[in-house]
């Protein structure tokens, strides 16, 4: 399964190649922002904005509430998945 995950743009550091540093769950990643409508508006236009990221590209801007809701959902899914794996391991040992 492929997911797009939310991240917050920290800085656009390469206007020519349209590369930005984006904070994704506390980890900073280099992301290409060329697919965004306003990527040519200058580096300051994206800083602090939330974006959806997939395979190193920012696909769309999203608002902060949508980003926080998505992060919460991903965290819930992760916990449920881990619990399912633990139960599966326990049943295999019994």
N, C-alpha and C positions, 0 to 999 in steps of 0.2 A: 504494500500500500504506500502511496506517495502522499505526503502531507505538505501543505504550505504552512509555515509557522510565522507568528508575528515577531517583529523585532523593532527596536527604536533606533533611528539613525543618530549616530553620535557626531559624525562629521563626514563631509564629502572631501576627500583628500586628493582626488585626481579628476578635475573637471573634464579634461580631454578624453580620458577613457571612461568617464562616468562611474568611478568607483567610490564607494563609501564604506566607513566602518559602522557596523550595526551591532547593537547589543542584543543578543538573543539569549534570554534566560541567564544573564550574567556573564556570558562569553562574547567577546567581540570578534566579529567575523568581517571579512571583506566581501562586499556584495556589489554586483553591478546594478546600477539604477537606471540604465538606458531605456528600459521598457516603460518607465513611468512617464505620464503625460508631460509633466513639468520638469523633467530631468535637466533640461537646458536652461532653466530659470536662474541658475547660479547656485553655488554651494549652500548659501544660507537658507534657501527656500525649503530644503529637505531636513535640515538639522532639527532634531527633536521630534520629528514626525514618526508615526508608526507605519510600518509597511508589512505586507505579506511576502515571505521569502520562500522560494523553492529552487533547489539546486544552484544556489549562488546568485540568483536574480531576484530583485524586488519586483513583484508582479503588479502590486496595487497599493495605494495608500488606504489605510483604515483609520478609524478614529480610536482614541484611547480606550473607550469603554468596550468596543468590539475586540480590541487586542487583549484586554484583561479577561474578557469572557472566554476567548479562545484559549488563552493560557490556562485558565482554570479547568476548562474542559479537557485539555491535553493532560493536565496533572491528574485529573480524576481517571481518565482512561489509563494512564500509566499505572496508577495504584491498583485499579481493577485487574489489569493485565498481570501485574506482578503477583497479586493474590491468586489468580487463576493458575499461574505457573507453580506457585508454592503448593497449592492443593493437588495439582497433577503430580508433582514430585513425591508428595506424601503418599498418595494413593499407589504409586508405582513401587514404593518401598514396603508397603503393607502386604 
